[in-house]
Structure formats: structure tokens, C-alpha cells
Amino acid sequence: MNKGSECRVLRDDGERRAAREIVKRAYEAQGYSAGDRIAHYLQGTDAITFGLIEDDTLYGTISMICDSSERLPMDSIYSEELAPLRTEGKKLAEIDQFAVDRELYAL
């Protein structure tokens, strides 16, 4: 990273909204849906979103969703595989919404 770059937890709704826009643009450019199904997980207290910031401009994002009573988004596909891990007391998390604004990153 450059001297004016940082990776940090996004601090407020405005930064999180900007991160969702980056995800939406990046995913749609690849032909994917931005994933409204995951949005409610990201708004909970068991999720944290990080931003890649250069000179006060957000250009990348990644989120981590920790396992909770709501489970994880991947439970919709892998619940049988995850159940034994939970029974063993493993701490689970899912990384989601990784995206980089290619227009800004290229500058």
C-alpha cells in the first residue's frame, strides 16, 4: 500500500453504503448479482466491513460475518457440512463482499 493508504473498519453508514456500491458495480460487471440475500447479515452486530482507502477515497472492501444464531449465508448450501464443526465448538466465519473499484484502483 502507498503511504496515504490504509485498511480499516468502515466507521459509519455512509462508508458502508459506499462499500455496497463498490460491490454492486464490481459484481454486476462480472455478471453476478450484488447479493441482497447477504445484506441483512452485514447489517448485524456479528459482521464487520473493512475498507481499502487511499487519500480518503474508498476503493475496495471486504466483510467478515461471524457465526451467530442466524447462522452464516453459506448455511443455505453447506449446513450439513458446517453442523459437525459447530458441534465440535469451532468458531466459524464467512468472508463476503470482496470487491475493488477497478476505475479508482487503476489511477
Protein Blocks (a to p, Z undefined) as FASTA:
>chain_A
ZZkbccdddfbfklmmmmmmmmmmmmmmnopaehlmlmmmmmmmkbccddddeehiafbd
cddddddfkopfklmmmmmmmmmmmmnopacdddehiacdfklmmZZ
